[in-house]
Amino acid sequence: MDFPFNPSCCRYSAGSCSLVYDNRTERKRMAKYGNVSVQLSGQDGNAFAVMAKVSGALRKGGAPESEVEQYLAESMSGDYDNLLRTAMKWVNVT
């Protein structure tokens, strides 16, 4: 997963730069539909179940069908990691 560089979540130690990721920084980043939250932890991790859950939440959150179709196309354009990254890009995942 690529994380944006944020000096507040990094530290310099022993003469070498070491990045220490602070997940609070990532949580503050807004998803495309920040008003839509989907719980994926503790749920069925099957790719189709994840896509169904996210697309359903997008619809309930008022996203136009063209946006839902765009989410689905993007989520199917790669591997399972891409699916999860895409879900986190579009909605708040818990």
C-alpha positions as CSV (number, residue, x, y, z in Angstrom):
1,M,0.0,0.0,0.0
2,D,1.4,3.4,-0.9
3,F,1.2,6.0,1.9
4,P,1.6,9.7,1.4
5,F,4.7,11.2,2.9
6,N,3.8,13.1,6.1
7,P,6.7,14.4,8.2
8,S,4.5,14.3,11.4
9,C,4.3,10.5,11.1
10,C,8.1,9.9,10.5
11,R,11.2,10.1,12.6
12,Y,14.9,10.3,12.0
13,S,17.0,7.9,14.0
14,A,20.7,7.0,14.4
15,G,21.8,8.9,11.3
16,S,19.5,7.1,8.9
17,C,16.0,8.0,7.9
18,S,13.4,5.5,9.0
19,L,9.8,6.0,8.2
20,V,7.4,5.0,11.0
21,Y,3.8,4.9,9.7
22,D,1.1,6.3,12.0
23,N,-2.2,4.9,10.9
24,R,-4.1,7.9,12.5
25,T,-2.8,9.9,9.5
26,E,-4.3,7.4,7.1
27,R,-7.6,7.3,8.8
28,K,-7.9,11.1,8.5
29,R,-7.7,10.8,4.7
30,M,-11.1,11.1,3.1
31,A,-12.5,8.5,0.8
32,K,-14.3,9.6,-2.4
33,Y,-17.6,9.0,-0.6
34,G,-16.5,9.8,2.9
35,N,-20.1,9.8,4.2
36,V,-20.4,6.0,3.3
37,S,-18.9,3.5,5.8
38,V,-18.5,-0.3,5.2
39,Q,-17.4,-2.8,7.8
40,L,-15.3,-5.4,6.2
41,S,-13.4,-6.7,9.2
42,G,-15.0,-9.8,10.6
43,Q,-17.1,-10.2,7.4
44,D,-17.0,-12.6,4.4
45,G,-13.7,-11.7,2.7
46,N,-14.7,-13.2,-0.7
47,A,-14.0,-10.7,-3.4
48,F,-17.6,-10.8,-4.7
49,A,-19.0,-10.3,-1.2
50,V,-16.7,-7.3,-0.7
51,M,-17.8,-5.7,-4.0
52,A,-21.4,-6.4,-3.3
53,K,-21.1,-4.8,0.2
54,V,-19.3,-1.7,-1.1
55,S,-21.5,-1.2,-4.2
56,G,-24.6,-1.6,-2.1
57,A,-23.4,1.0,0.4
58,L,-22.5,3.4,-2.4
59,R,-26.1,3.1,-3.7
60,K,-27.6,3.6,-0.3
61,G,-25.2,6.6,0.1
62,G,-26.7,8.2,-3.0
63,A,-23.9,7.6,-5.5
64,P,-25.1,7.7,-9.1
65,E,-25.2,4.3,-10.9
66,S,-22.4,5.5,-13.2
67,E,-20.1,5.9,-10.1
68,V,-21.0,2.5,-8.8
69,E,-20.2,1.0,-12.1
70,Q,-16.9,2.9,-12.1
71,Y,-16.1,1.5,-8.6
72,L,-16.9,-2.0,-9.8
73,A,-14.7,-1.7,-12.9
74,E,-11.8,-0.3,-10.9
75,S,-12.1,-3.0,-8.2
76,M,-12.1,-5.8,-10.8
77,S,-9.0,-4.3,-12.7
78,G,-6.4,-6.1,-10.5
79,D,-5.8,-8.6,-7.8
80,Y,-7.4,-8.9,-4.3
81,D,-5.1,-6.2,-2.9
82,N,-6.3,-3.9,-5.6
83,L,-9.9,-4.7,-4.6
84,L,-9.2,-3.7,-1.0
85,R,-7.3,-0.5,-1.9
86,T,-10.1,0.5,-4.3
87,A,-12.7,-0.1,-1.5
88,M,-10.7,2.1,0.8
89,K,-10.4,4.8,-1.9
90,W,-14.1,5.0,-2.4
91,V,-15.6,4.5,1.1
92,N,-14.6,4.5,4.7
93,V,-13.7,0.9,5.5
94,T,-13.8,-0.4,9.1
